[in-house]
Structures are given as C-alpha cells and as structure tokens.
C-alpha cells in the first residue's frame, strides 16, 4: 500500500505556496483488498538528496498512529520564501507493512510581508500593452520559476513560446484587498545565452474598457480599480552550482509598446489590428529600438497573494459542423456545442480589411445569431494582408456561444475585395478543476441530459462561479452554496470554493453585510445586494467544504466574518426574531421580486446561527457556541410561533405568510423548514432496534398530519 498523489491542501499547484504552515494530504494505492492506513510518517528537507537519505530534515513527524490522510499541518522548521523543498510520506498498513511515497517538490512563494525584488511597470495608460526584456543565462540550469501578475489579465511568453496552458490569469479578486500572482515552472523555457521574456497585458475587470459594446457592470456601480494597466514579475533561476540569478520587472531593462489588441472588453469583445502586431516580439531576433522604456507605476492597493485556485484552461476545441448563410455574405458557423468559449477564426485577404465576429447562444427567426436582451457583443479583427492564412482568437475574454456569425467576409474565392473566411473553431475554456464523477444510465436521454448539465457547470467555472458567461459574468455567491453539492459530485472544486470564500470575506462591508456578489464589481440595491439566501454562503460554503473535503481552512478564515454578518442581521430583525428583507422565494412572478420573504429569509437566518454554533464548538469556543445555539433556538421559536398556522379548511398545520395567507401550490416554504430540521441539524431520532441516538437539541410539537422520515441507521442494514 503506497501513498500517492501527495498534495498541499488549499492549493491547486505545489508552486508558489504562500503559507508557512502547509496542510498536507495524500491518497493510498494498493493491489490488495481491505487495506487501511494505521500509521504515517512525514519528512521535509530542502534538498532532494537529503529527503532520499533521511538527513538534514526540516521536519520529521515520527511514526504517528492515525487514519488521517489529509488536513495534516506542517510542524517543522520555519520555511523560507521563494525556496524549493521536498517532502514524502511513509504509511504502515494494519499488518505493520511500511511503504514510502516518491519525493515531491514544493516551491514557496512570498510567505511573509516581504518586498518583492520587482516593480510594477506599464506604459502609463489603461490600454493593452506588450513588455519585453532580454537576459543572458550562463551555466547548467537546475530549475527556474517565474512569479508573475498582470492586471487585468496577462500572458507570459519566453523565447518564442507561450508559457503554460493558462488563460486569463490571474483570477478575479477585489483588487483593493488582494491581487493574485501565478507561479510557473520555466526551467525548460530557458536556454544558455540570450533569453527573451514577453508579457502581454489586457484590461479584465481591473480597468474595464467597454468600447462601444456591452459591459454589464457599467451603470451598476462599477469603478475601475486603477487608471493604468500594469504587470510585475520575478524569475528565480537556480544553477547546478547552487548560484541563483534574478530577473525582475523594472524600468531600465524593460521596454513597452502598445498592443495590437486595441480593445480588451472582459465581456467578450476584443479588437485586434494585425497590422500593428510586432511579429517576433518575444523572440531574440527582434529590433525593439522604437519601443519605449517601461514606466514604474503605482502599485495596486491589494496584497499580492498566490493564485490558489485552478487556472482557466482550454479543455476542448470544437470544430465547425455546419456553415449557413442566412443573409448575403453573413455566415453562421455551428460548433455543435454551447460553451464558454474563445472563438478562433481562420481568414485571408487584403490588408486593412475587417472581420466582425459575433458569437451567440441563440438564433433569430431569420437564422442570424441573436443575443439575450439584444446586448451588443462582438469582436473585430483587422487583417495584416500578408497573403498568408491568418488566425486569431481573443486573449483576455470569453463568451457563451454555440454559433459564431462572421461578417465582412466572403466564401467566394473569386472575390478578392473581401477577406475569405476559411474556418472557425471554439476553444472551450473552464476551470482546470479535475473531473470527480460522471452520470451514466440505461436511458440515453438522461445520460445526455447529464452531459449537458456538466457542460453548463463547466462553462460557469472560471475564477469565480459565474451566473453566466454571456451577460453578467458575476460571482453571485448563492450558487456556490446551493449548487455546490451538485457540482461537487462531478468536479473537484475544493480550491476554487476556498477562493470563493475568500472573495466573500473581502467583499464584506464595514457594517457586516455580505453582498450577493463577490468580488462586488457592481453594486445592486435592496434584495439584490442584501438577501440572506445569498449572504449566508459565507457560512454555508465553509460547511460544504468541511463536509465534502474535510477542509477546515475556510471555516477558520471565515469565522470572524460569519460573526460580523450575524451581528449585522441581528440589527435588522423585526417582530422579535424575523427577517423581513431580501428576495424570499424569488424567481416567481413578478420576476423583479419575491414572496414569502419572512419564511425564506428567517429560515436561512436560523440555519446560520445553527452552523456558527457548530463551528464555534469545532474551534473550541464553547461560550460562543452556547450563545449561537441559544440564538438559533430563539429564532426557531419565533419562526414557528409566527409562521406555523392551522389551515382550518384542511384541518392541518402549515407554514404561512406572516399575515396568515397560505398557498397550497407553494411547496418551498414547507420544504425549507423540513429540510433544515430533518437533515441532522438540531434533531435526532433514536433507533428502537439498536438504541443509537444523537443529542436532542430541542423538540417542537407540530399537530396535524404525520410526516414519515426514512433514515438509514448506522447500527443496522435496513432503513427505519
């Protein structure tokens, strides 16, 4: 039985770890059945040879009697920033047989409040730009890492190649609180002699540029976080003789020029003029004498932190399956799959001619591509006219679509006046969160439905869980808690959901409100900013991470924010314990609002107190746990006394509106309190066969029809 898949919890990659107390985990692999771990031993060292020879160890846990395989905290000597370490695990099975894992590498980012060697640089405005430098490498390189951030988004190139598969780095954050950097292994991108580094930077949400097109958050409270696009980077190059060379962004050795991307609208609109593209700009044979010296610019306010969540990658590339011409020289390319995509065109034609690219999820009656709400989203590509086939796809945005409409082109090869459109491909972009499960049934329709749902989930997994990749792109946080259990059946999203938790912490207001969106790039009003079914995600998501992955980090980090949020809600109580603001049962007619507000919002309020009591107990805060338990009981009593009414004409009890109105067609307000009581929070049932029971927190008499619950009893092989 061998330990495999050693990992640092809370981080997708072992590169750029920015905690000095990494949390460790592993899986077990065995060809034999009925094996389990009885003991483990963990060792850490700075050199691989030391870890293999068990000497000069920074930490040796010793032989620990434990079944645990995750959530184990490093307890060794203090780790250093931007340093390579190795660790491995030994496990013993129940028969005393021991086996070591292979050594694995860990590279730290910045662990403490140190100043980076590098400076933030830019061109001095809010338009996309390129930056480049050259350096010389001498000797045999052992390893090399790059730590880079560029706002809003950046791409890294070295010696004529793009580094890594990532798209739209770094992740979206509240840039006044935190700015993510990305760590890359660039060992294989460095050669002896002259080397070139290139950085391409676009807008993202940091300094949004709408152009003349759709930008959902403008007009809804969006404000740019800075007036200049900017980038920072450090390259740490270690040679075989243990010497280290540093390359960093600064003014003297770096040059910049305007990008051929003249518009980078994060909502899916980009303009690219290929005539302006400096061919070969990130290669060594390039004349940058006309480029300007880089400017050292004002740093963003947020703290630089490592990008812990999985990057966005291209998961699949879809080919065109059909081309239609619904109107003269307007071509619609069908990719056969709705996706969050970057759409690549293949075109040739005269210099300066322009191609318009309109992706969409819908079709008009005349067959042209439609957009919801008639939003204006399109990209434009201006040809260089070299006579060769030209290809282009966006660098800094994606959009939800199946069909791509191409205008300004022809499919007639005898017409030289217009560019010829050869092909369109769809690059399906999503979080690199691994697959965790799949659904397959003996009914092909259900299997297909499951595949469609998974594609929809993946299209919304970015650096946030977006509400849609087409219109809003915002991280409405209730999806993380309400959709989270379903998503976790098919995707491993532990690191992404931890990042979402941190987004909520950063979005919390001074008053304690957790807004419905995080990062809060737009500020809605009333229930669309302050609804407990959304804000309670600050409590429900850490619970979900704890129950699904055994992850305690989220609740430990978010516990102060949870308390602050409950204090905020306490001040908004009405009628002795009810909550009367928010969206309630939202989505019913009228679409602009909801109903049963006291029922829905107060039920979530009760659940928040119940879970925070549990968290306080988990953290060893018994007095606080008792307080939140009493608050939970108080809200529950008020909820039942005010909302549980006898429905006279039906001879039973049911939950009604505060004014006593009852709608037999609305099952939501009956299901929510039943779920919150019956799912094991605050209620227990004793099995008459084996006397297994739990702690009875409180009982409430409910008259009327009996409700039968079937619960699996751990003491028997049957339901009772």
NORPE-V6441 format. One record per residue. N is the residue number from 1. RES is the residue in one letter. PHI is phi as a letter, one per 40 degrees, with the letter a starting at -180 (* if undefined). OMEGA is omega in whole degrees, 0 to 359 (NA if undefined). D_CENTER is the distance of its C-alpha to the mean C-alpha in whole Angstrom. Layout:
((N RES PHI OMEGA D_CENTER) (N RES PHI OMEGA D_CENTER))
This chain:
((1 X * 188 34) (2 X b 173 32) (3 X c 180 28) (4 X b 178 26) (5 X f 176 22) (6 X c 184 22) (7 X a 173 19) (8 X c 180 18) (9 X d 178 16) (10 X g 179 12) (11 X b 176 12) (12 X c 183 11) (13 X b 176 14) (14 X c 181 17) (15 X b 179 18) (16 X g 178 17) (17 X c 184 17) (18 X b 170 18) (19 X b 178 19) (20 X c 174 23) (21 X b 180 23) (22 X c 179 21) (23 X b 193 20) (24 X b 176 21) (25 X a 179 21) (26 X a 173 23) (27 X b 181 24) (28 X b 181 28) (29 X b 181 29) (30 X a 175 33) (31 X c 180 35) (32 X c 179 37) (33 X c 173 37) (34 X f 175 37) (35 X b 171 35) (36 X a 182 33) (37 X c 176 33) (38 X b 180 35) (39 X a 170 35) (40 X a 173 32) (41 X a 180 33) (42 X b 174 30) (43 X b 179 32) (44 X b 174 30) (45 X a 181 32) (46 X c 181 31) (47 X b 180 33) (48 X c 179 33) (49 X c 180 37) (50 X c 181 37) (51 X c 179 34) (52 X c 181 36) (53 X b 176 39) (54 X f 179 38) (55 X b 181 39) (56 X f 185 38) (57 X c 174 35) (58 X c 177 33) (59 X a 172 32) (60 X b 184 34) (61 X c 189 33) (62 X g 181 36) (63 X c 186 37) (64 X b 176 35) (65 X c 184 36) (66 X a 171 32) (67 X c 188 31) (68 X c 177 27) (69 X b 178 25) (70 X a 179 22) (71 X g 183 21) (72 X c 187 24) (73 X c 175 24) (74 X c 182 26) (75 X b 184 29) (76 X c 180 31) (77 X c 183 32) (78 X c 179 30) (79 X c 179 27) (80 X b 178 28) (81 X c 178 25) (82 X f 183 25) (83 X b 178 27) (84 X c 175 26) (85 X b 175 27) (86 X b 175 28) (87 X a 177 28) (88 X a 185 29) (89 X b 168 30) (90 X b 174 33) (91 X b 173 33) (92 X b 174 36) (93 X c 185 37) (94 X c 178 39) (95 X c 177 42) (96 X g 179 41) (97 X c 186 40) (98 X b 176 38) (99 X a 179 36) (100 X c 168 34) (101 X c 169 30) (102 X c 176 30) (103 X c 176 29) (104 X b 185 26) (105 X c 172 24) (106 X b 177 22) (107 X b 182 22) (108 X c 168 21) (109 X c 177 20) (110 X c 187 22) (111 X c 189 22) (112 X b 182 24) (113 X c 180 25) (114 X c 175 27) (115 X c 177 27) (116 X c 173 26) (117 X c 187 29) (118 X c 172 27) (119 X b 169 27) (120 X c 180 25) (121 X b 178 27) (122 X a 179 27) (123 X c 177 29) (124 X h 176 30) (125 X a 185 29) (126 X b 177 25) (127 X b 180 26) (128 X d 181 24) (129 X a 172 26) (130 X b 173 27) (131 X b 181 28) (132 X a 172 30) (133 X a 174 32) (134 X b 174 34) (135 X a 182 35) (136 X b 176 37) (137 X b 181 36) (138 X b 179 39) (139 X h 180 40) (140 X c 183 38) (141 X c 178 34) (142 X c 178 33) (143 X a 180 29) (144 X a 180 27) (145 X b 175 23) (146 X b 174 22) (147 X b 190 20) (148 X b 169 19) (149 X a 176 17) (150 X a 186 18) (151 X b 357 17) (152 X c 178 16) (153 X b 179 15) (154 X a 169 17) (155 X b 181 19) (156 X b 178 21) (157 X b 174 24) (158 X a 175 27) (159 X f 173 30) (160 X g 182 30) (161 X b 170 26) (162 X c 180 23) (163 X c 174 21) (164 X g 182 18) (165 X c 189 16) (166 X c 171 13) (167 X b 174 13) (168 X f 169 12) (169 X c 348 12) (170 X c 180 11) (171 X c 179 7) (172 X c 178 8) (173 X a 168 10) (174 X c 193 13) (175 X c 174 15) (176 X c 179 18) (177 X b 181 17) (178 X a 176 15) (179 X b 183 14) (180 X c 169 12) (181 X b 185 14) (182 X b 178 14) (183 X b 180 17) (184 X b 168 19) (185 X c 183 22) (186 X b 182 24) (187 X d 184 27) (188 X c 179 28) (189 X b 181 28) (190 X b 179 31) (191 X b 178 34) (192 X c 182 37) (193 X g 185 39) (194 X c 177 37) (195 X b 181 33) (196 X b 174 31) (197 X b 176 28) (198 X b 178 26) (199 X b 177 23) (200 X b 188 22) (201 X b 177 21) (202 X b 197 20) (203 X c 187 19) (204 X g 177 15) (205 X c 185 15) (206 X c 177 17) (207 X b 189 20) (208 X c 178 20) (209 X b 184 23) (210 X c 192 24) (211 X g 177 27) (212 X b 189 29) (213 X b 183 26) (214 X d 173 23) (215 X a 196 21) (216 X d 189 20) (217 X c 176 19) (218 X c 187 23) (219 X g 178 25) (220 X b 174 23) (221 X g 181 23) (222 X c 172 20) (223 X b 177 22) (224 X c 180 21) (225 X c 179 20) (226 X a 181 23) (227 X c 182 26) (228 X b 168 25) (229 X c 189 23) (230 X a 183 23) (231 X a 176 22) (232 X b 179 22) (233 X a 175 23) (234 X b 177 25) (235 X b 181 26) (236 X b 188 27) (237 X b 180 30) (238 X b 180 32) (239 X c 181 35) (240 X c 179 37) (241 X c 178 40) (242 X g 175 37) (243 X c 183 37) (244 X b 176 34) (245 X b 180 33) (246 X b 171 31) (247 X b 183 30) (248 X a 176 28) (249 X c 175 28) (250 X a 190 31) (251 X c 193 33) (252 X c 188 36) (253 X c 184 35) (254 X b 176 32) (255 X b 184 33) (256 X b 171 31) (257 X a 179 32) (258 X c 182 30) (259 X c 170 28) (260 X c 171 29) (261 X c 185 26) (262 X c 173 28) (263 X a 175 25) (264 X b 182 21) (265 X c 187 20) (266 X c 180 16) (267 X c 170 17) (268 X h 178 18) (269 X b 175 22) (270 X b 172 23) (271 X b 180 27) (272 X b 178 28) (273 X b 185 31) (274 X c 177 32) (275 X c 182 36) (276 X c 186 34) (277 X c 180 32) (278 X c 185 33) (279 X d 178 34) (280 X g 187 33) (281 X c 176 32) (282 X b 172 30) (283 X b 187 33) (284 X c 180 36) (285 X c 182 38) (286 X a 180 37) (287 X c 180 39) (288 X b 184 37) (289 X c 179 40) (290 X c 179 40) (291 X c 180 36) (292 X c 174 36) (293 X c 180 35) (294 X c 177 32) (295 X b 170 32) (296 X c 188 30) (297 X b 181 28) (298 X c 182 27) (299 X c 170 24) (300 X c 185 21) (301 X c 186 21) (302 X c 178 18) (303 X c 176 18) (304 X c 179 17) (305 X b 181 15) (306 X c 176 13) (307 X c 186 10) (308 X c 185 9) (309 X c 178 6) (310 X c 177 7) (311 X c 171 8) (312 X c 182 9) (313 X b 170 12) (314 X c 182 15) (315 X c 181 15) (316 X a 173 19) (317 X b 183 21) (318 X b 177 23) (319 X c 175 27) (320 X c 178 29) (321 X b 183 31) (322 X a 175 33) (323 X b 177 34) (324 X b 177 36) (325 X b 184 38) (326 X c 174 38) (327 X b 184 40) (328 X d 178 42) (329 X f 166 40) (330 X b 189 36) (331 X b 178 35) (332 X b 179 32) (333 X c 180 30) (334 X c 180 29) (335 X c 174 26) (336 X g 182 26) (337 X a 172 23) (338 X c 188 20) (339 X a 163 17) (340 X c 194 14) (341 X b 164 17) (342 X b 191 18) (343 X b 188 22) (344 X b 179 24) (345 X b 175 28) (346 X b 190 31) (347 X a 173 34) (348 X a 180 37) (349 X i 186 40) (350 X c 179 41) (351 X c 178 40) (352 X g 176 39) (353 X c 191 38) (354 X b 177 35) (355 X b 176 33) (356 X b 183 31) (357 X b 181 28) (358 X b 176 26) (359 X c 178 24) (360 X a 178 24) (361 X c 188 23) (362 X b 176 27) (363 X b 171 30) (364 X c 179 33) (365 X c 181 36) (366 X c 176 38) (367 X g 178 35) (368 X c 182 33) (369 X c 179 29) (370 X b 176 28) (371 X b 178 25) (372 X c 179 25) (373 X g 182 27) (374 X f 178 28) (375 X c 184 25) (376 X c 180 26) (377 X b 175 24) (378 X a 175 25) (379 X b 179 25) (380 X b 177 29) (381 X b 177 30) (382 X b 188 33) (383 X c 174 35) (384 X c 176 37) (385 X g 181 39) (386 X c 185 40) (387 X g 178 41) (388 X c 175 39) (389 X c 180 36) (390 X b 178 33) (391 X b 179 29) (392 X a 167 26) (393 X a 182 23) (394 X c 178 20) (395 X b 194 19) (396 X b 182 16) (397 X a 174 15) (398 X b 185 15) (399 X a 180 17) (400 X c 182 17) (401 X a 166 21) (402 X b 183 23) (403 X b 177 26) (404 X b 180 27) (405 X c 181 30) (406 X b 179 31) (407 X b 179 34) (408 X g 183 37) (409 X b 173 37) (410 X b 170 40) (411 X b 180 40) (412 X c 184 44) (413 X c 180 45) (414 X c 181 48) (415 X b 183 46) (416 X c 184 46) (417 X c 182 45) (418 X b 175 42) (419 X c 179 39) (420 X c 179 38) (421 X c 183 35) (422 X c 189 35) (423 X a 173 32) (424 X b 175 28) (425 X b 178 25) (426 X b 176 22) (427 X c 184 19) (428 X c 183 16) (429 X b 181 13) (430 X a 174 10) (431 X c 177 7) (432 X c 175 10) (433 X d 186 9) (434 X c 172 13) (435 X c 181 15) (436 X b 181 16) (437 X a 177 19) (438 X a 180 21) (439 X b 175 23) (440 X a 181 27) (441 X b 178 30) (442 X c 174 33) (443 X b 186 33) (444 X d 180 31) (445 X c 179 30) (446 X c 177 28) (447 X c 179 27) (448 X c 178 26) (449 X c 177 24) (450 X c 179 22) (451 X c 179 21) (452 X c 180 20) (453 X c 180 18) (454 X c 177 16) (455 X c 179 16) (456 X c 177 15) (457 X d 183 12) (458 X c 180 11) (459 X c 181 12) (460 X b 175 9) (461 X c 177 6) (462 X b 172 5) (463 X c 166 3) (464 X b 166 4) (465 X c 186 6) (466 X c 176 9) (467 X c 174 12) (468 X a 179 13) (469 X c 187 13) (470 X b 190 17) (471 X c 192 18) (472 X b 182 16) (473 X g 188 12) (474 X c 179 11) (475 X c 173 9) (476 X c 197 12) (477 X c 181 11) (478 X c 179 14) (479 X c 180 12) (480 X c 180 10) (481 X c 185 13) (482 X c 177 16) (483 X c 184 14) (484 X d 181 12) (485 X d 179 16) (486 X c 182 16) (487 X c 185 13) (488 X c 172 13) (489 X c 187 17) (490 X b 181 15) (491 X b 176 12) (492 X c 190 11) (493 X b 183 8) (494 X d 184 10) (495 X c 180 8) (496 X c 180 4) (497 X c 173 7) (498 X c 177 9) (499 X c 178 6) (500 X c 176 6) (501 X d 179 10) (502 X c 175 11) (503 X c 180 10) (504 X c 179 12) (505 X d 181 15) (506 X c 181 15) (507 X c 184 15) (508 X d 181 18) (509 X c 178 21) (510 X c 180 25) (511 X c 180 26) (512 X h 179 23) (513 X c 166 22) (514 X c 183 18) (515 X c 185 18) (516 X c 182 16) (517 X b 174 13) (518 X a 353 11) (519 X d 187 11) (520 X c 180 15) (521 X c 173 15) (522 X b 183 18) (523 X b 176 20) (524 X c 182 22) (525 X b 175 25) (526 X f 186 26) (527 X c 179 24) (528 X c 171 22) (529 X b 188 21) (530 X b 177 22) (531 X b 189 22) (532 X c 178 22) (533 X c 174 20) (534 X c 185 17) (535 X d 180 18) (536 X c 176 18) (537 X d 177 15) (538 X c 179 15) (539 X b 185 18) (540 X c 181 17) (541 X c 174 13) (542 X d 176 15) (543 X c 179 18) (544 X c 178 16) (545 X c 179 14) (546 X c 184 18) (547 X c 185 19) (548 X c 187 17) (549 X b 185 16) (550 X g 185 19) (551 X c 179 16) (552 X c 186 18) (553 X d 184 16) (554 X c 181 14) (555 X c 178 18) (556 X c 181 20) (557 X c 187 17) (558 X c 185 17) (559 X d 177 21) (560 X c 179 22) (561 X c 177 20) (562 X c 180 21) (563 X c 181 25) (564 X c 179 24) (565 X c 179 23) (566 X c 175 26) (567 X c 178 28) (568 X c 181 27) (569 X c 180 27) (570 X d 180 31) (571 X c 182 32) (572 X b 177 31) (573 X c 171 33) (574 X b 173 36) (575 X f 172 39) (576 X g 177 39) (577 X i 180 35) (578 X c 174 34) (579 X b 188 31) (580 X b 176 32) (581 X b 181 29) (582 X h 186 26) (583 X c 180 25) (584 X g 177 27) (585 X c 189 27) (586 X c 182 25) (587 X h 174 25) (588 X c 179 29) (589 X c 359 32) (590 X c 183 32) (591 X c 184 28) (592 X c 182 28) (593 X a 184 28) (594 X b 182 29) (595 X a 179 31) (596 X f 185 32) (597 X c 181 30) (598 X c 181 32) (599 X c 186 31) (600 X c 186 28) (601 X c 181 27) (602 X c 177 29) (603 X c 176 28) (604 X c 177 24) (605 X d 176 26) (606 X d 181 28) (607 X c 178 25) (608 X c 179 24) (609 X c 181 27) (610 X c 183 27) (611 X c 180 24) (612 X c 173 24) (613 X c 178 28) (614 X c 181 27) (615 X c 179 24) (616 X c 177 27) (617 X c 178 29) (618 X c 181 27) (619 X c 178 27) (620 X g 181 30) (621 X b 189 31) (622 X c 180 33) (623 X c 179 35) (624 X c 178 32) (625 X c 180 31) (626 X c 180 34) (627 X c 182 34) (628 X c 175 31) (629 X c 179 32) (630 X c 177 35) (631 X c 177 33) (632 X d 180 32) (633 X c 180 35) (634 X c 181 36) (635 X c 180 34) (636 X c 180 34) (637 X c 181 38) (638 X c 179 38) (639 X d 183 36) (640 X c 182 38) (641 X c 183 41) (642 X c 190 40) (643 X b 179 38) (644 X c 186 40) (645 X b 174 43) (646 X c 176 46) (647 X c 192 46) (648 X d 185 50) (649 X c 180 50) (650 X b 177 48) (651 X g 180 49) (652 X a 178 46) (653 X c 177 43) (654 X a 175 40) (655 X c 184 37) (656 X b 173 38) (657 X c 180 37) (658 X c 179 39) (659 X c 177 42) (660 X g 180 42) (661 X c 180 41) (662 X b 178 40) (663 X b 183 39) (664 X c 180 39) (665 X c 181 37) (666 X c 181 34) (667 X c 184 33) (668 X d 186 29) (669 X c 171 31) (670 X c 185 33) (671 X c 185 30) (672 X c 179 28) (673 X c 177 31) (674 X c 180 32) (675 X c 185 28) (676 X c 176 28) (677 X c 190 31) (678 X c 183 31) (679 X c 172 28) (680 X g 180 29) (681 X b 176 29) (682 X g 179 32) (683 X a 176 34) (684 X a 180 36) (685 X b 178 38) (686 X c 177 41) (687 X c 182 42) (688 X c 183 46) (689 X c 186 46) (690 X b 174 45) (691 X g 175 44) (692 X c 181 41) (693 X a 176 39) (694 X b 180 37) (695 X c 177 37) (696 X c 183 38) (697 X c 182 36) (698 X a 175 38) (699 X b 179 40) (700 X b 180 41) (701 X c 176 44) (702 X b 180 43) (703 X c 177 46) (704 X h 183 46) (705 X c 175 45) (706 X c 170 43) (707 X b 181 40) (708 X c 178 40) (709 X b 175 37) (710 X c 186 37) (711 X b 178 35) (712 X c 181 35) (713 X c 183 37) (714 X c 182 36) (715 X c 182 40) (716 X a 180 41) (717 X c 180 40) (718 X a 176 40) (719 X c 178 39) (720 X b NA 41))
